[in-house]
């Protein structure tokens, strides 16, 4: 038959054994708790780092979008002014070919005025 060895110990020895066992368990639990807290702090730090990095990238993308929009607008203005410049040059050539006839000068001035006013209205 099986005999439990704790029956052969005195009550003081049993108390001492249980006390040492519970103390050991307590210290093991404290060590595990400290490890868990350390890992929580590490994961919290990593989470904050990821959030900061995400905010940095969002700010960078927002800045990039703004730059693209400004560049697109400047490109459109440049192309439009280039087109109107070509029209003005064509009108100047017509005026030069006309030999200084008065009606061409008046038409040329009127067309140049229309072009300038359209450029101003498109820029504002």
PyMOL commands that set and color helices and strands:
alter all, ss='L'
color gray80, all
select helices_A, chain A and resi 5-8+11-97+102-123
alter helices_A, ss='H'
color red, helices_A
deselect
rebuild
show_as cartoon
